[in-house]
Amino acid sequence: MGGMADADNVARHRAFDDLPAAAQRALREAEARRQMLETEEKPEPREIGGRGGKDPARFGDWEIKGRAIDF
C-alpha cells in the first residue's frame, strides 16, 4: 500500500523538476502564502449580548448609562 503512495510522490517531484524555473518559483510562493494563511491568527469570536464599547478594565469606564457596573 505504501509503495503506490511513494511512487506517486516521486512522480510529482519529477513533474515539479520538469517545470520551468518561473513556474517552480510561483508554486513555491503560493505554498508559502498558503502556509502563512494557515498560521495566521483567527479573529476572536464576537461576544453576543456583551456590554459593547471598549474594555472597562483597560480604559477605566466603569459606568453604563449612569449605573455602576460590577463584573
DSSP file (Angstrom, degrees, kcal/mol; ACC not computed):
  #  RESIDUE AA STRUCTURE BP1 BP2  ACC     N-H-->O    O-->H-N    N-H-->O    O-->H-N    TCO  KAPPA ALPHA  PHI   PSI    X-CA   Y-CA   Z-CA
    1    1 A M     >        0   0    0      0, 0.0     4,-1.0     0, 0.0     3,-0.4   0.000 360.0 360.0 360.0 -42.2    0.0    0.0    0.0
    2    2 A G  H  >  +     0   0    0      1,-0.2     4,-2.2     2,-0.2     5,-0.2   0.767 360.0  66.9 -69.1 -26.4    2.8    2.4    0.9
    3    3 A G  H  > S+     0   0    0      1,-0.2     4,-2.2     2,-0.2    -1,-0.2   0.877  98.6  50.3 -63.6 -38.7    4.6    1.6   -2.4
    4    4 A M  H  > S+     0   0    0     -3,-0.4     4,-2.1     2,-0.2    -1,-0.2   0.902 111.1  48.3 -67.4 -41.1    1.9    3.2   -4.5
    5    5 A A  H  X S+     0   0    0     -4,-1.0     4,-2.2     2,-0.2    -2,-0.2   0.894 111.5  50.6 -66.0 -39.4    2.0    6.4   -2.5
    6    6 A D  H  X S+     0   0    0     -4,-2.2     4,-2.2     2,-0.2    -2,-0.2   0.909 110.1  49.5 -64.4 -42.0    5.8    6.6   -2.7
    7    7 A A  H  X S+     0   0    0     -4,-2.2     4,-2.2     1,-0.2    -1,-0.2   0.889 110.6  50.6 -64.1 -39.4    5.7    6.1   -6.5
    8    8 A D  H  X S+     0   0    0     -4,-2.1     4,-2.1     2,-0.2    -1,-0.2   0.901 110.0  50.2 -64.6 -41.2    3.1    8.9   -6.8
    9    9 A N  H  X S+     0   0    0     -4,-2.2     4,-2.2     2,-0.2    -2,-0.2   0.898 110.4  49.4 -64.5 -41.4    5.2   11.2   -4.6
   10   10 A V  H  X S+     0   0    0     -4,-2.2     4,-2.4     1,-0.2    -1,-0.2   0.905 109.7  51.9 -64.3 -41.6    8.3   10.5   -6.8
   11   11 A A  H  X S+     0   0    0     -4,-2.2     4,-2.3     1,-0.2    -2,-0.2   0.898 109.9  49.0 -63.0 -40.6    6.3   11.2  -10.0
   12   12 A R  H  X S+     0   0    0     -4,-2.1     4,-2.3     2,-0.2    -1,-0.2   0.903 110.2  51.2 -64.7 -40.6    5.1   14.6   -8.6
   13   13 A H  H  X S+     0   0    0     -4,-2.2     4,-2.2     1,-0.2    -2,-0.2   0.914 111.1  47.6 -63.8 -42.3    8.6   15.5   -7.6
   14   14 A R  H  X S+     0   0    0     -4,-2.4     4,-1.5     2,-0.2    -1,-0.2   0.907 110.4  52.3 -64.1 -41.2    9.8   14.7  -11.2
   15   15 A A  H  X S+     0   0    0     -4,-2.3     4,-0.6     1,-0.2    -2,-0.2   0.893 109.3  50.2 -62.8 -39.1    7.0   16.7  -12.7
   16   16 A F  H >< S+     0   0    0     -4,-2.3     3,-1.1     1,-0.2    -1,-0.2   0.914 109.1  51.3 -63.5 -43.2    7.9   19.7  -10.5
   17   17 A D  H 3< S+     0   0    0     -4,-2.2    -1,-0.2     1,-0.2    -2,-0.2   0.779 105.0  57.6 -65.8 -26.0   11.6   19.4  -11.6
   18   18 A D  H 3< S+     0   0    0     -4,-1.5    -1,-0.2    -5,-0.1    -2,-0.2   0.636  88.4  96.7 -79.6 -13.6   10.4   19.4  -15.3
   19   19 A L  S << S-     0   0    0     -3,-1.1    -3,-0.0    -4,-0.6     5,-0.0  -0.362  87.6 -95.3 -73.7 154.8    8.6   22.7  -14.9
   20   20 A P     >  -     0   0    0      0, 0.0     4,-2.2     0, 0.0     3,-0.3  -0.278  37.5-107.8 -63.7 158.4   10.4   26.0  -15.9
   21   21 A A  H  > S+     0   0    0      1,-0.2     4,-2.4     2,-0.2     5,-0.2   0.864 118.9  54.4 -58.3 -38.9   12.1   27.9  -13.2
   22   22 A A  H  > S+     0   0    0      1,-0.2     4,-2.2     2,-0.2    -1,-0.2   0.897 109.2  47.8 -64.3 -39.8    9.4   30.7  -13.1
   23   23 A A  H  > S+     0   0    0     -3,-0.3     4,-2.4     2,-0.2    -2,-0.2   0.894 111.1  50.7 -68.0 -40.0    6.7   28.1  -12.6
   24   24 A Q  H  X S+     0   0    0     -4,-2.2     4,-2.3     2,-0.2    -2,-0.2   0.923 111.1  48.7 -62.1 -43.7    8.6   26.4   -9.8
   25   25 A R  H  X S+     0   0    0     -4,-2.4     4,-2.5     1,-0.2    -2,-0.2   0.906 110.7  50.9 -63.0 -42.0    9.1   29.8   -8.1
   26   26 A A  H  X S+     0   0    0     -4,-2.2     4,-2.3     1,-0.2    -1,-0.2   0.902 110.4  49.0 -63.2 -41.6    5.4   30.6   -8.5
   27   27 A L  H  X S+     0   0    0     -4,-2.4     4,-2.2     2,-0.2    -1,-0.2   0.900 111.5  49.2 -65.5 -40.0    4.4   27.3   -6.9
   28   28 A R  H  X S+     0   0    0     -4,-2.3     4,-2.2     2,-0.2    -2,-0.2   0.910 111.9  48.9 -64.7 -41.7    6.8   27.7   -4.0
   29   29 A E  H  X S+     0   0    0     -4,-2.5     4,-2.3     2,-0.2    -2,-0.2   0.896 110.6  50.6 -65.0 -40.2    5.5   31.3   -3.4
   30   30 A A  H  X S+     0   0    0     -4,-2.3     4,-2.4     1,-0.2    -1,-0.2   0.905 110.5  49.4 -63.9 -41.3    1.9   30.0   -3.5
   31   31 A E  H  X S+     0   0    0     -4,-2.2     4,-2.3     2,-0.2    -2,-0.2   0.893 110.0  51.3 -64.6 -39.5    2.7   27.3   -1.0
   32   32 A A  H  X S+     0   0    0     -4,-2.2     4,-2.2     2,-0.2    -2,-0.2   0.908 110.8  48.2 -64.2 -41.8    4.4   29.8    1.3
   33   33 A R  H  X S+     0   0    0     -4,-2.3     4,-2.3     2,-0.2    -2,-0.2   0.911 110.5  52.1 -63.9 -41.5    1.3   32.1    1.1
   34   34 A R  H  X S+     0   0    0     -4,-2.4     4,-1.7     1,-0.2    -2,-0.2   0.918 111.2  46.4 -60.2 -44.4   -1.0   29.1    1.9
   35   35 A Q  H  X S+     0   0    0     -4,-2.3     4,-1.7     1,-0.2    -1,-0.2   0.877 110.5  53.2 -66.6 -37.2    1.1   28.2    5.0
   36   36 A M  H  X S+     0   0    0     -4,-2.2     4,-1.1     1,-0.2    -2,-0.2   0.898 108.5  49.9 -65.4 -39.7    1.1   31.8    6.1
   37   37 A L  H  < S+     0   0    0     -4,-2.3    -1,-0.2     1,-0.2    -2,-0.2   0.865 109.3  52.2 -66.0 -35.7   -2.7   32.0    5.9
   38   38 A E  H  < S+     0   0    0     -4,-1.7    -1,-0.2     1,-0.2    -2,-0.2   0.860 113.9  42.3 -68.5 -34.8   -3.0   28.7    7.9
   39   39 A T  H  < S+     0   0    0     -4,-1.7    -1,-0.2    -5,-0.1    -2,-0.2   0.594  89.5 111.9 -88.5 -10.7   -0.8   30.0   10.7
   40   40 A E  S  < S-     0   0    0     -4,-1.1     2,-0.1    -5,-0.2    -3,-0.0  -0.328  80.8 -99.0 -63.4 143.7   -2.3   33.5   10.8
   41   41 A E        -     0   0    0      1,-0.1    -1,-0.1     3,-0.0    -2,-0.1  -0.392  33.6-130.9 -66.6 137.4   -4.3   34.2   13.9
   42   42 A K        -     0   0    0     -2,-0.1    -1,-0.1     1,-0.1     2,-0.0  -0.632  32.0 -98.7 -83.7 146.4   -8.0   33.8   13.6
   43   43 A P        -     0   0    0      0, 0.0    -1,-0.1     0, 0.0     3,-0.1  -0.335  43.9 -99.3 -65.4 148.5  -10.2   36.7   14.8
   44   44 A E        -     0   0    0      1,-0.1     2,-0.1    -3,-0.1     3,-0.1  -0.337  46.8 -96.6 -62.2 146.4  -11.7   36.3   18.3
   45   45 A P        -     0   0    0      0, 0.0     2,-0.2     0, 0.0    -1,-0.1  -0.403  45.9-103.6 -64.7 144.7  -15.3   35.2   18.3
   46   46 A R        -     0   0    0      1,-0.1     2,-0.4    -3,-0.1     0, 0.0  -0.458  32.5-117.7 -72.3 138.3  -17.7   38.1   18.6
   47   47 A E        -     0   0    0     -2,-0.2     2,-0.6    -3,-0.1     3,-0.3  -0.618  24.0-148.2 -78.5 131.5  -19.4   38.5   22.0
   48   48 A I  S    S+     0   0    0     -2,-0.4    -1,-0.0     1,-0.2     0, 0.0  -0.894  78.9   2.9-103.5 124.0  -23.1   38.1   21.9
   49   49 A G  S    S+     0   0    0     -2,-0.6    -1,-0.2     1,-0.2    -2,-0.0   0.669  94.6 146.4  78.8  17.4  -25.1   40.2   24.5
   50   50 A G        -     0   0    0     -3,-0.3    -1,-0.2     1,-0.1     0, 0.0  -0.158  64.3-100.7 -78.7 178.8  -22.0   41.9   25.8
   51   51 A R        -     0   0    0      1,-0.1     3,-0.1     2,-0.1    -1,-0.1   0.707  54.6-141.7 -76.5 -20.2  -21.8   45.5   27.1
   52   52 A G        +     0   0    0      1,-0.2    -1,-0.1    -5,-0.0     2,-0.0   0.041  56.5  64.2  78.1 165.7  -20.3   46.9   23.9
   53   53 A G  S    S-     0   0    0      2,-0.1    -1,-0.2     3,-0.0    -2,-0.1  -0.245  95.2 -23.4  78.3-169.1  -17.6   49.5   23.7
   54   54 A K  S    S-     0   0    0      1,-0.1     7,-0.0    -3,-0.1     3,-0.0  -0.299  79.0 -84.8 -77.2 161.4  -14.1   49.3   24.9
   55   55 A D    >>  -     0   0    0      1,-0.2     4,-2.0     2,-0.1     3,-0.9  -0.516  34.5-149.7 -66.4 118.2  -12.9   47.0   27.7
   56   56 A P  H 3> S+     0   0    0      0, 0.0     4,-1.6     0, 0.0     5,-0.3   0.811  94.2  59.9 -64.0 -29.0  -13.7   48.8   31.0
   57   57 A A  H 34 S+     0   0    0      1,-0.2    -2,-0.1     2,-0.2     5,-0.1   0.826 113.4  37.4 -68.0 -29.3  -10.7   47.2   32.7
   58   58 A R  H <4 S+     0   0    0     -3,-0.9    -1,-0.2     1,-0.1    -3,-0.0   0.799 126.7  33.7 -90.0 -30.9   -8.3   48.7   30.2
   59   59 A F  H  < S-     0   0    0     -4,-2.0    -2,-0.2     2,-0.1    -1,-0.1   0.362 100.5-119.0-113.9   4.8  -10.0   52.1   29.7
   60   60 A G     <  +     0   0    0     -4,-1.6     2,-1.1     1,-0.2    -3,-0.1   0.713  61.1 145.0  70.4  21.9  -11.4   52.9   33.2
   61   61 A D        +     0   0    0     -5,-0.3    -1,-0.2    -6,-0.2    -2,-0.1  -0.768  10.0 160.0 -95.1  93.9  -15.1   53.1   32.0
   62   62 A W        +     0   0    0     -2,-1.1     7,-2.2    -3,-0.1     2,-0.4   0.257  49.3  74.2-101.8  12.6  -16.9   51.6   35.0
   63   63 A E  E     -A   68   0A   0      5,-0.2     2,-0.4    -3,-0.0     5,-0.2  -0.954  51.1-169.1-128.2 146.3  -20.4   53.1   34.2
   64   64 A I  E >  S-A   67   0A   0      3,-2.5     3,-2.0    -2,-0.4    -2,-0.0  -0.973  82.0 -20.6-130.5 118.7  -23.1   52.3   31.7
   65   65 A K  T 3  S-     0   0    0     -2,-0.4     3,-0.1     1,-0.3    -1,-0.1   0.868 127.7 -51.0  51.8  42.9  -25.9   54.8   31.4
   66   66 A G  T 3  S+     0   0    0      1,-0.2     2,-0.5     0, 0.0    -1,-0.3   0.403 115.1 113.1  82.0  -3.9  -25.2   56.3   34.8
   67   67 A R  E <   -A   64   0A   0     -3,-2.0    -3,-2.5     0, 0.0    -1,-0.2  -0.865  67.6-124.8-104.7 135.1  -25.2   52.9   36.6
   68   68 A A  E     -A   63   0A   0     -2,-0.5     2,-0.3    -5,-0.2    -5,-0.2  -0.530  28.7-147.1 -72.3 140.2  -22.1   51.5   38.1
   69   69 A I        -     0   0    0     -7,-2.2     2,-0.4    -2,-0.2    -1,-0.0  -0.789  12.5-166.2-110.8 155.9  -21.3   48.0   36.8
   70   70 A D              0   0    0     -2,-0.3    -8,-0.0     1,-0.1    -2,-0.0  -0.994 360.0 360.0-135.9 140.2  -19.6   45.1   38.5
   71   71 A F              0   0    0     -2,-0.4    -1,-0.1     0, 0.0    -2,-0.0   0.495 360.0 360.0 -97.6 360.0  -18.3   42.1   36.9
